[in-house]
Amino acid sequence: MPVAELCREHGMSNASFYKWRAKYGGLDASMIAQTKTLEDENRRLKKMFAKLSMQSELLKKAHGKK
């Protein structure tokens, strides 16, 4: 099936298809699941780091340090 037809059928752009293929094309289902799990954990850790960094800055300002 041509890519253009497949994309039209699923309501996505050709560019999205090729980005997805570049990212996940060589992976099997278990590797994709593991990648998604790691991406979720990375997102959670980034949020945690941002929150702790903000708290640290506030504590430094509260104690008069820079």
Beta strands, then each sheet from edge to edge (+ up, - down):
end
